[in-house]
């Protein structure tokens, strides 16, 4: 992950994309766990 020193808008867009990507992967991990052990998150 690389953020620029001179463009805060570009930095925000990069951070926003990183957070969205993390959330997607986290959601996939939750679905896998629910399939394996049947428990659901809160």
Secondary structure, DSSP 8 states (H G I E B T S, - for coil): ----SS-HHHHHHHHHHHHHHHHHHHHHHHHHHHHHH-----
